[in-house]
Amino acid sequence: MYHKFLEITQNGLIISCQALPNEPLHSSFIMSRMALAAKEAGAAGIRANSVVDIQAIQDEVDLPLIGLSKVDYP
């Protein structure tokens, strides 16, 4: 799977579709639409944050997805 990911994204741009709770675009629906816009613009992959956003993006686009969960620890 790793080699397939590299093959697909090798010469393309991976676009970050993320928004924090205090930001105006914070919404899984909006992130999924941003991912669709990125795909239509030629993105090779998507980087996203939170399980909910990742699921919404997977439902919208078939691009490779780097999913992460950012957590601030004290």
Summary of the structure (lengths in Angstrom):
residues: 74
radius of gyration: 12.5
end to end distance: 34.7
largest distance: 39.5
contacts: 190
relative contact order: 0.22
helix: 42%
strand: 18%
